[in-house]
Amino acid sequence: MVTASKDEWMIKGFYPAIHNKNQNPHIAYRSYFETYIQKEVRQILNVKNISLFGKFVKILVGRIGNIINFSTLSNEVGASVHTLQSWFSVLEASFICYSLQPYYANINKRLVKSQKLYFYDVGLASYLLGIETPDQMARDPARGALFET
């Protein structure tokens, strides 16, 4: 039995269907993401510019493991802070990504300090970053943040 490397696990992710049916993760995640955007996001948010939403998600995944700053994202995406926060709340409700509050012994600091961004599935995040092979994963600057995810 051959065991997969950490990099292979991070590319494959942990969605059960990919493992049960031995699917190509790149194809499976592409289908999942396109279906998610085309159907669910359009219905939930009534997004008029789907490509702008897709750009937001891809920029967001580039920030994995980092502090979320909607003002900076707004400038890069070309949409208002309010719109991006609305889109992010749908991504959170759909279990695509989440924000993690920092831990401090001082409760006031916990409430004031900025949150970090993570995706629920490392395979989806790897797909969105365009990582398809263990060699790409090994030299990608986001590797550590993906492993942390």
Stockholm file with secondary structure:
# STOCKHOLM 1.0

chainA/1-149         MVTASKDEWMIKGFYPAIHNKNQNPHIAYRSYFETYIQKEVRQILNVKNISLFGKFVKILVGRIGNIINFSTLSNEVGASVHTLQSWFSVLEASFICYSLQPYYANINKRLVKSQKLYFYDVGLASYLLGIETPDQMARDPARGALFET
#=GR chainA/1-149 SS CCCCCHHHHHHHCSCHHHHHTTCCHHHHHHHHHHHIIIIIIHHHHCCSCHHHHHHHHHHHHTTTTSBCCHHHHHHHHTSCHHHHHHHHHHHHHTTSEEEECCCCSSHHHHHHSCCEEEESCHHHHHHHTTCCSHHHHHHCTTHHHHHHC
#=GC SS_cons         CCCCCHHHHHHHCSCHHHHHTTCCHHHHHHHHHHHIIIIIIHHHHCCSCHHHHHHHHHHHHTTTTSBCCHHHHHHHHTSCHHHHHHHHHHHHHTTSEEEECCCCSSHHHHHHSCCEEEESCHHHHHHHTTCCSHHHHHHCTTHHHHHHC
//
